[in-house]
């Protein structure tokens, strides 16, 4: 019997790092959060167009450069999510220079070390001085007009119109808010 939680073919190869957030979701989030930078951008991605400011060499720019002063959108390369979650935590929590990071993540990874270290201890709870305020939102239910299983775009299909662009896992948002 096939394991429904097993990683799909969409999780492997370059497709894992080139998932474009659907235009409608980026528009709704940008309207709410007023992003000033997409730190893991791609020249063909709707988010890059909508936000208007993106670092399109994510492994170089997004991970090594400071996010200070930016209101950050991040759909991280899925091959290295932990690095991006750690970076968000450092930028918002340790340095306290970045006021906001909203990150789109696969919702079936909550047992991972990066989730347990950088998200779980502070999520959805009361704000504690010296600690980040982290909110988690599972997608679906209509809040941002998308299904739980996001239909991602790719460089070949930026708007995500092909059926194969929908992975077999749900997605959600993690929102870090600084002071």
LUMFI-96203 format. One record per residue (C-alpha): residue number from 1; residue in one letter; chain; x, y, z. Coordinates in pm, whole numbers, always signed. Layout:
% LUMFI-96203
{num: NUM; residuo: A; cadena: A; east: X; north: Y; up: Z} $
...
//
This chain:
% LUMFI-96203
{num: 1; residuo: X; cadena: A; east: +0; north: +0; up: +0} $
{num: 2; residuo: X; cadena: A; east: +130; north: +344; up: -91} $
{num: 3; residuo: X; cadena: A; east: +214; north: +570; up: +203} $
{num: 4; residuo: X; cadena: A; east: +11; north: +891; up: +158} $
{num: 5; residuo: X; cadena: A; east: +268; north: +1087; up: +360} $
{num: 6; residuo: X; cadena: A; east: +567; north: +974; up: +159} $
{num: 7; residuo: X; cadena: A; east: +746; north: +1248; up: -34} $
{num: 8; residuo: X; cadena: A; east: +613; north: +1275; up: -387} $
{num: 9; residuo: X; cadena: A; east: +805; north: +1322; up: -708} $
{num: 10; residuo: X; cadena: A; east: +734; north: +1693; up: -670} $
{num: 11; residuo: X; cadena: A; east: +969; north: +1697; up: -369} $
{num: 12; residuo: X; cadena: A; east: +1273; north: +1589; up: -564} $
{num: 13; residuo: X; cadena: A; east: +1516; north: +1752; up: -803} $
{num: 14; residuo: X; cadena: A; east: +1505; north: +2113; up: -915} $
{num: 15; residuo: X; cadena: A; east: +1126; north: +2118; up: -874} $
{num: 16; residuo: X; cadena: A; east: +1177; north: +2117; up: -497} $
{num: 17; residuo: X; cadena: A; east: +1358; north: +2450; up: -515} $
{num: 18; residuo: X; cadena: A; east: +1154; north: +2618; up: -786} $
{num: 19; residuo: X; cadena: A; east: +803; north: +2626; up: -644} $
{num: 20; residuo: X; cadena: A; east: +633; north: +2953; up: -716} $
{num: 21; residuo: X; cadena: A; east: +363; north: +3071; up: -480} $
{num: 22; residuo: X; cadena: A; east: +26; north: +3112; up: -655} $
{num: 23; residuo: X; cadena: A; east: -44; north: +3469; up: -764} $
{num: 24; residuo: X; cadena: A; east: -371; north: +3495; up: -567} $
{num: 25; residuo: X; cadena: A; east: -200; north: +3390; up: -244} $
{num: 26; residuo: X; cadena: A; east: +89; north: +3633; up: -288} $
{num: 27; residuo: X; cadena: A; east: -154; north: +3915; up: -369} $
{num: 28; residuo: X; cadena: A; east: -365; north: +3847; up: -59} $
{num: 29; residuo: X; cadena: A; east: -59; north: +3822; up: +167} $
{num: 30; residuo: X; cadena: A; east: +106; north: +4130; up: +17} $
{num: 31; residuo: X; cadena: A; east: -213; north: +4328; up: +72} $
{num: 32; residuo: X; cadena: A; east: -218; north: +4222; up: +439} $
{num: 33; residuo: X; cadena: A; east: +154; north: +4243; up: +519} $
{num: 34; residuo: X; cadena: A; east: +294; north: +4496; up: +267} $
{num: 35; residuo: X; cadena: A; east: +614; north: +4307; up: +186} $
{num: 36; residuo: X; cadena: A; east: +921; north: +4499; up: +80} $
{num: 37; residuo: X; cadena: A; east: +1141; north: +4202; up: -20} $
{num: 38; residuo: X; cadena: A; east: +1114; north: +3847; up: -152} $
{num: 39; residuo: X; cadena: A; east: +1434; north: +3691; up: -18} $
{num: 40; residuo: X; cadena: A; east: +1406; north: +3368; up: -220} $
{num: 41; residuo: X; cadena: A; east: +1282; north: +3516; up: -544} $
{num: 42; residuo: X; cadena: A; east: +1290; north: +3389; up: -901} $
{num: 43; residuo: X; cadena: A; east: +1273; north: +3608; up: -1211} $
{num: 44; residuo: X; cadena: A; east: +966; north: +3422; up: -1340} $
{num: 45; residuo: X; cadena: A; east: +777; north: +3395; up: -1009} $
{num: 46; residuo: X; cadena: A; east: +455; north: +3591; up: -954} $
{num: 47; residuo: X; cadena: A; east: +583; north: +3697; up: -608} $
{num: 48; residuo: X; cadena: A; east: +882; north: +3872; up: -762} $
{num: 49; residuo: X; cadena: A; east: +650; north: +4070; up: -990} $
{num: 50; residuo: X; cadena: A; east: +395; north: +4153; up: -718} $
{num: 51; residuo: X; cadena: A; east: +640; north: +4253; up: -444} $
{num: 52; residuo: X; cadena: A; east: +869; north: +4430; up: -689} $
{num: 53; residuo: X; cadena: A; east: +1190; north: +4368; up: -496} $
{num: 54; residuo: X; cadena: A; east: +1351; north: +4026; up: -490} $
{num: 55; residuo: X; cadena: A; east: +1685; north: +3862; up: -443} $
{num: 56; residuo: X; cadena: A; east: +1695; north: +3610; up: -724} $
{num: 57; residuo: X; cadena: A; east: +2008; north: +3426; up: -614} $
{num: 58; residuo: X; cadena: A; east: +1854; north: +3287; up: -294} $
{num: 59; residuo: X; cadena: A; east: +2139; north: +3065; up: -176} $
{num: 60; residuo: X; cadena: A; east: +2378; north: +3358; up: -205} $
{num: 61; residuo: X; cadena: A; east: +2171; north: +3666; up: -129} $
{num: 62; residuo: X; cadena: A; east: +1882; north: +3540; up: +82} $
{num: 63; residuo: X; cadena: A; east: +2089; north: +3340; up: +326} $
{num: 64; residuo: X; cadena: A; east: +2400; north: +3559; up: +354} $
{num: 65; residuo: X; cadena: A; east: +2263; north: +3914; up: +335} $
{num: 66; residuo: X; cadena: A; east: +2090; north: +4093; up: +619} $
{num: 67; residuo: X; cadena: A; east: +1711; north: +4128; up: +611} $
{num: 68; residuo: X; cadena: A; east: +1732; north: +4435; up: +834} $
{num: 69; residuo: X; cadena: A; east: +1449; north: +4680; up: +782} $
{num: 70; residuo: X; cadena: A; east: +1264; north: +4466; up: +526} $
{num: 71; residuo: X; cadena: A; east: +915; north: +4318; up: +552} $
{num: 72; residuo: X; cadena: A; east: +1008; north: +3977; up: +415} $
{num: 73; residuo: X; cadena: A; east: +821; north: +3721; up: +207} $
{num: 74; residuo: X; cadena: A; east: +991; north: +3382; up: +175} $
{num: 75; residuo: X; cadena: A; east: +893; north: +3067; up: -9} $
{num: 76; residuo: X; cadena: A; east: +1221; north: +2887; up: +66} $
{num: 77; residuo: X; cadena: A; east: +1392; north: +2625; up: -146} $
{num: 78; residuo: X; cadena: A; east: +1247; north: +2303; up: -7} $
{num: 79; residuo: X; cadena: A; east: +1584; north: +2124; up: -29} $
{num: 80; residuo: X; cadena: A; east: +1718; north: +2341; up: +254} $
{num: 81; residuo: X; cadena: A; east: +1424; north: +2467; up: +458} $
{num: 82; residuo: X; cadena: A; east: +1607; north: +2449; up: +790} $
{num: 83; residuo: X; cadena: A; east: +1864; north: +2708; up: +682} $
{num: 84; residuo: X; cadena: A; east: +1591; north: +2953; up: +588} $
{num: 85; residuo: X; cadena: A; east: +1388; north: +2902; up: +907} $
{num: 86; residuo: X; cadena: A; east: +1704; north: +2953; up: +1113} $
{num: 87; residuo: X; cadena: A; east: +1782; north: +3269; up: +914} $
{num: 88; residuo: X; cadena: A; east: +1432; north: +3408; up: +978} $
{num: 89; residuo: X; cadena: A; east: +1464; north: +3332; up: +1348} $
{num: 90; residuo: X; cadena: A; east: +1803; north: +3506; up: +1366} $
{num: 91; residuo: X; cadena: A; east: +1691; north: +3811; up: +1168} $
{num: 92; residuo: X; cadena: A; east: +1373; north: +3868; up: +1371} $
{num: 93; residuo: X; cadena: A; east: +1465; north: +3728; up: +1711} $
{num: 94; residuo: X; cadena: A; east: +1837; north: +3745; up: +1770} $
{num: 95; residuo: X; cadena: A; east: +1923; north: +4064; up: +1582} $
{num: 96; residuo: X; cadena: A; east: +1577; north: +4220; up: +1602} $
{num: 97; residuo: X; cadena: A; east: +1645; north: +4418; up: +1285} $
{num: 98; residuo: X; cadena: A; east: +1379; north: +4263; up: +1066} $
{num: 99; residuo: X; cadena: A; east: +1021; north: +4356; up: +1161} $
{num: 100; residuo: X; cadena: A; east: +838; north: +4077; up: +975} $
{num: 101; residuo: X; cadena: A; east: +897; north: +3747; up: +798} $
{num: 102; residuo: X; cadena: A; east: +617; north: +3544; up: +643} $
{num: 103; residuo: X; cadena: A; east: +728; north: +3202; up: +520} $
{num: 104; residuo: X; cadena: A; east: +537; north: +2939; up: +322} $
{num: 105; residuo: X; cadena: A; east: +627; north: +2590; up: +446} $
{num: 106; residuo: X; cadena: A; east: +519; north: +2231; up: +392} $
{num: 107; residuo: X; cadena: A; east: +284; north: +2146; up: +678} $
{num: 108; residuo: X; cadena: A; east: +399; north: +1787; up: +714} $
{num: 109; residuo: X; cadena: A; east: +742; north: +1879; up: +853} $
{num: 110; residuo: X; cadena: A; east: +656; north: +1979; up: +1209} $
{num: 111; residuo: X; cadena: A; east: +862; north: +1695; up: +1354} $
{num: 112; residuo: X; cadena: A; east: +1180; north: +1827; up: +1189} $
{num: 113; residuo: X; cadena: A; east: +1459; north: +1970; up: +1405} $
{num: 114; residuo: X; cadena: A; east: +1429; north: +2313; up: +1246} $
{num: 115; residuo: X; cadena: A; east: +1059; north: +2331; up: +1338} $
{num: 116; residuo: X; cadena: A; east: +1115; north: +2207; up: +1691} $
{num: 117; residuo: X; cadena: A; east: +1405; north: +2447; up: +1749} $
{num: 118; residuo: X; cadena: A; east: +1300; north: +2770; up: +1580} $
{num: 119; residuo: X; cadena: A; east: +920; north: +2763; up: +1565} $
{num: 120; residuo: X; cadena: A; east: +752; north: +2533; up: +1816} $
{num: 121; residuo: X; cadena: A; east: +880; north: +2690; up: +2141} $
{num: 122; residuo: X; cadena: A; east: +731; north: +3030; up: +2051} $
{num: 123; residuo: X; cadena: A; east: +435; north: +2963; up: +1826} $
{num: 124; residuo: X; cadena: A; east: +79; north: +3078; up: +1881} $
{num: 125; residuo: X; cadena: A; east: +140; north: +3169; up: +2240} $
{num: 126; residuo: X; cadena: A; east: +158; north: +3483; up: +2442} $
{num: 127; residuo: X; cadena: A; east: +423; north: +3733; up: +2354} $
{num: 128; residuo: X; cadena: A; east: +717; north: +3706; up: +2590} $
{num: 129; residuo: X; cadena: A; east: +971; north: +3990; up: +2613} $
{num: 130; residuo: X; cadena: A; east: +1297; north: +3896; up: +2446} $
{num: 131; residuo: X; cadena: A; east: +1131; north: +3629; up: +2233} $
{num: 132; residuo: X; cadena: A; east: +970; north: +3641; up: +1892} $
{num: 133; residuo: X; cadena: A; east: +601; north: +3642; up: +1831} $
{num: 134; residuo: X; cadena: A; east: +539; north: +3354; up: +1593} $
{num: 135; residuo: X; cadena: A; east: +203; north: +3271; up: +1442} $
{num: 136; residuo: X; cadena: A; east: +132; north: +2959; up: +1238} $
{num: 137; residuo: X; cadena: A; east: -155; north: +2931; up: +992} $
{num: 138; residuo: X; cadena: A; east: -245; north: +2611; up: +809} $
{num: 139; residuo: X; cadena: A; east: -371; north: +2702; up: +464} $
{num: 140; residuo: X; cadena: A; east: -716; north: +2600; up: +352} $
{num: 141; residuo: X; cadena: A; east: -1056; north: +2705; up: +470} $
{num: 142; residuo: X; cadena: A; east: -1059; north: +3012; up: +249} $
{num: 143; residuo: X; cadena: A; east: -866; north: +3268; up: +457} $
{num: 144; residuo: X; cadena: A; east: -633; north: +3346; up: +167} $
{num: 145; residuo: X; cadena: A; east: -837; north: +3191; up: -110} $
{num: 146; residuo: X; cadena: A; east: -624; north: +2879; up: -159} $
{num: 147; residuo: X; cadena: A; east: -660; north: +2515; up: -76} $
{num: 148; residuo: X; cadena: A; east: -451; north: +2345; up: +189} $
{num: 149; residuo: X; cadena: A; east: -254; north: +2176; up: -88} $
{num: 150; residuo: X; cadena: A; east: -111; north: +2471; up: -271} $
{num: 151; residuo: X; cadena: A; east: -83; north: +2436; up: -646} $
{num: 152; residuo: X; cadena: A; east: +266; north: +2575; up: -707} $
{num: 153; residuo: X; cadena: A; east: +399; north: +2727; up: -1024} $
{num: 154; residuo: X; cadena: A; east: +731; north: +2632; up: -1185} $
{num: 155; residuo: X; cadena: A; east: +969; north: +2804; up: -1429} $
{num: 156; residuo: X; cadena: A; east: +790; north: +2621; up: -1712} $
{num: 157; residuo: X; cadena: A; east: +442; north: +2698; up: -1570} $
{num: 158; residuo: X; cadena: A; east: +472; north: +3010; up: -1347} $
{num: 159; residuo: X; cadena: A; east: +99; north: +3031; up: -1276} $
{num: 160; residuo: X; cadena: A; east: +73; north: +2664; up: -1168} $
{num: 161; residuo: X; cadena: A; east: -195; north: +2556; up: -1414} $
{num: 162; residuo: X; cadena: A; east: -73; north: +2196; up: -1456} $
{num: 163; residuo: X; cadena: A; east: -205; north: +1923; up: -1227} $
{num: 164; residuo: X; cadena: A; east: +142; north: +1787; up: -1142} $
{num: 165; residuo: X; cadena: A; east: +230; north: +2107; up: -958} $
{num: 166; residuo: X; cadena: A; east: +19; north: +2010; up: -658} $
{num: 167; residuo: X; cadena: A; east: +223; north: +1811; up: -404} $
{num: 168; residuo: X; cadena: A; east: +76; north: +1550; up: -174} $
{num: 169; residuo: X; cadena: A; east: +119; north: +1759; up: +140} $
{num: 170; residuo: X; cadena: A; east: -53; north: +2063; up: +283} $
{num: 171; residuo: X; cadena: A; east: +115; north: +2399; up: +323} $
{num: 172; residuo: X; cadena: A; east: +101; north: +2667; up: +586} $
{num: 173; residuo: X; cadena: A; east: +242; north: +3002; up: +688} $
{num: 174; residuo: X; cadena: A; east: +479; north: +3082; up: +968} $
{num: 175; residuo: X; cadena: A; east: +484; north: +3449; up: +1062} $
{num: 176; residuo: X; cadena: A; east: +764; north: +3598; up: +1272} $
{num: 177; residuo: X; cadena: A; east: +693; north: +3945; up: +1408} $
{num: 178; residuo: X; cadena: A; east: +958; north: +4163; up: +1563} $
{num: 179; residuo: X; cadena: A; east: +903; north: +4451; up: +1797} $
//
